[in-house]
Amino acid sequence: MTLSYKARRRWALVILLIGLPVYVLVASWLATAFGRQNLLVELLIYVVLGVVWALPFRFIFKGIGQADPDARR
């Protein structure tokens, strides 16, 4: 099932406004759950977690910044 352009824009907005702040809190908790690590280890954790959150949502964010392909010209 493919989402329309407008539906993908709405989902992208929900993900960015609600999902991303929640993910930031969870990632921060995970990075410090076992105590403070070495600065490089902690940086690596944040970089990996920063990339991982977007992978499941690639299809939603793809093409959002372009004009609506379904709109009348």
C-alpha positions in Angstrom: 0.0 0.0 0.0 1.5 3.3 -1.1 0.7 6.6 0.7 -0.3 9.6 -1.2 2.0 12.7 -1.2 -0.2 14.5 1.3 -0.4 11.5 3.6 3.4 11.2 3.5 3.8 14.9 4.3 1.4 14.6 7.3 3.2 11.5 8.6 6.6 13.2 8.2 5.3 16.1 10.3 4.0 13.7 13.0 7.3 11.8 13.0 9.4 15.0 13.3 7.2 16.8 15.9 6.3 13.9 18.2 8.5 10.8 17.3 11.8 12.5 17.0 11.8 14.2 20.5 10.7 10.9 22.1 13.5 9.1 20.2 16.0 11.7 21.4 15.0 11.1 25.0 15.3 7.3 24.5 18.6 7.6 22.8 20.0 9.9 25.5 18.8 7.4 28.1 20.4 4.5 26.2 23.7 6.3 25.9 23.9 7.0 29.6 22.2 3.9 30.9 25.5 2.2 31.7 27.1 5.2 33.2 29.2 7.8 31.4 31.4 6.3 28.7 34.5 7.6 27.0 33.8 10.7 24.9 34.5 8.9 21.6 32.3 5.9 22.6 29.5 8.2 23.6 29.8 10.2 20.3 29.8 6.9 18.3 26.6 5.8 20.1 24.9 9.1 19.3 26.0 9.0 15.7 24.8 5.5 15.2 21.5 6.2 17.0 21.1 9.4 15.0 21.3 7.5 11.7 19.2 4.4 12.8 16.1 6.4 13.6 15.6 7.5 10.0 16.1 4.1 8.3 12.6 2.8 8.8 11.1 6.1 7.6 13.0 6.5 4.4 9.9 5.9 2.2 8.0 8.6 4.1 10.6 11.3 3.8 11.6 10.5 0.2 10.5 13.4 -2.1 8.8 15.4 0.6 10.8 18.6 -0.2 9.7 18.5 -3.9 6.5 19.8 -5.4 3.4 17.6 -5.2 3.5 15.2 -8.2 -0.3 14.8 -8.1 -1.1 18.5 -8.2 -2.6 20.0 -11.3 -0.2 22.2 -13.2 
